[in-house]
Amino acid sequence: MNEFSGAVTSWFTDPAGLESVMTRSADGLTVDNYSPWGDVSEYQYTTDPEHGTDYLHKTVDTVPSGLSQTVTLDRVYADGVVTSTLCVNPDLYTMLYWVTTDDTVNGIVTAVSPMGRNATVMYYPDTLLAWKASTPGLFDTTYDYDSRGRPVSVATGT
């Protein structure tokens, strides 16, 4: 159903007859979902500054008791390096965040968890195929592909 404002509201009924409602704003950057059991999910999108496409920036899930969880995703671009920060409950003292850095020039993705653990994946920038995955304390894993990009071998600890 199109509302006068340009927003769109949709109703979904599952086989048991339970109804969910989804509302999308006129600009498409906000979506609210209402479940039949009372959960509410709010999704906010933003435009990627490098590519001009929309991506999910913030999610807020709220249950009937009032408890909620917020997750945000931010991206920063600089000199061929994309830094993404995923944060859970950013407004609370006990927030958790993951940081991922993608060096698109050299083909290196590094991820750091809230506990400070990290993992690195190296890939071929021209094909985006991973050739090595490393995590401190674990054996490295290497990948090999045929000329069509299909995996032919995976080796760990060699």
C-alpha positions in Angstrom: 0.0 0.0 0.0 1.4 3.4 -0.9 0.7 6.1 1.5 0.4 9.8 0.5 3.8 10.4 2.0 5.4 7.9 -0.4 6.1 5.4 2.4 5.1 1.8 1.8 3.4 -0.5 4.3 3.2 -4.2 3.6 1.4 -6.9 5.6 2.6 -10.5 5.6 0.5 -13.5 6.9 2.2 -16.8 7.7 0.5 -20.2 7.2 -0.7 -20.1 10.9 -2.4 -16.7 10.3 0.0 -14.6 12.2 0.5 -11.2 10.7 3.8 -9.1 10.4 3.9 -5.5 9.2 6.8 -3.8 7.4 6.9 -0.1 6.7 9.5 1.5 4.4 10.1 5.3 4.4 9.6 7.3 1.2 13.4 7.7 0.8 13.9 3.9 1.4 16.5 4.6 4.1 14.3 3.5 7.1 12.5 0.2 7.5 10.4 -0.9 10.5 9.3 -4.5 11.0 6.6 -5.5 13.6 6.4 -9.2 14.3 3.2 -10.9 15.5 4.8 -11.7 18.9 5.6 -8.0 19.6 9.2 -7.7 18.5 10.1 -4.5 16.7 13.1 -4.2 14.3 14.2 -0.8 13.0 16.6 -0.7 10.1 18.4 2.5 9.0 20.3 2.6 5.8 22.9 5.2 4.7 24.7 5.8 1.4 28.2 4.5 0.9 30.4 7.5 0.2 32.7 5.6 -2.1 30.2 3.6 -4.2 26.9 5.6 -3.8 24.9 2.5 -2.9 22.8 2.1 0.3 24.0 -0.2 3.0 22.6 -1.1 6.4 24.0 1.3 8.9 22.0 0.7 12.1 19.6 -1.9 13.5 17.6 -1.7 16.7 15.8 -4.8 17.8 13.3 -4.4 20.7 11.4 -7.2 22.5 8.1 -6.7 24.3 9.8 -6.5 27.7 11.6 -3.3 26.5 15.0 -4.8 26.1 16.8 -3.7 23.0 20.0 -4.3 21.1 21.5 -1.8 18.7 24.1 -2.7 16.0 25.8 0.0 13.9 28.1 -0.4 10.9 30.4 2.5 9.8 32.7 2.6 6.8 35.7 5.0 6.2 37.7 5.1 2.9 41.2 6.4 2.7 44.0 5.6 0.1 42.6 2.3 -1.0 41.9 1.1 2.5 38.3 0.5 3.7 37.8 0.4 7.5 34.5 -1.0 8.7 33.5 -0.8 12.4 30.7 -3.0 13.6 29.5 -2.0 17.1 26.9 -3.7 19.3 25.1 -1.5 21.8 27.2 1.7 21.0 25.3 3.8 23.6 26.1 1.5 26.5 29.2 1.2 28.7 29.5 -2.5 27.8 29.6 -2.0 24.0 31.3 -4.5 21.8 32.9 -3.6 18.5 34.6 -5.4 15.7 37.0 -3.5 13.3 37.7 -4.8 9.8 40.3 -3.2 7.5 40.4 -4.0 3.8 43.6 -2.9 2.0 42.1 -3.2 -1.5 45.5 -2.2 -3.2 47.5 -5.0 -1.5 44.7 -7.5 -1.0 44.8 -7.8 2.8 41.8 -7.9 5.1 42.4 -7.7 8.9 39.7 -8.2 11.5 39.9 -7.5 15.2 37.3 -8.8 17.7 36.1 -7.1 20.9 38.5 -9.3 22.8 41.5 -8.1 20.7 41.8 -11.3 18.7 42.7 -10.8 15.1 42.6 -12.7 11.8 44.1 -11.8 8.4 43.0 -12.9 5.0 45.2 -12.2 2.0 43.6 -12.2 -1.5 44.5 -11.5 -5.1 43.2 -7.9 -5.7 42.5 -8.7 -9.4 40.3 -11.8 -8.7 39.3 -11.2 -5.1 40.2 -14.9 -4.4 41.7 -15.6 -1.0 45.1 -17.3 -1.0 46.0 -17.3 2.7 44.2 -17.0 6.0 46.1 -16.4 9.3 45.1 -16.3 12.9 47.7 -16.0 15.7 48.0 -19.3 17.6 46.6 -21.4 14.7 48.1 -22.8 11.6 47.9 -20.8 8.4 45.5 -22.0 5.7 46.4 -21.5 2.0 44.2 -21.8 -1.0 44.9 -22.6 -4.6 42.6 -22.2 -7.7 42.5 -23.3 -11.3 42.5 -20.8 -14.2 38.7 -20.4 -13.9 38.9 -19.5 -10.2 37.6 -22.8 -8.9 39.3 -24.1 -5.7 41.7 -27.0 -6.3 43.4 -27.3 -2.9 43.2 -26.1 0.6 46.2 -26.7 3.0 46.5 -26.0 6.7 49.6 -26.3 8.7 52.0 -27.0 5.9 
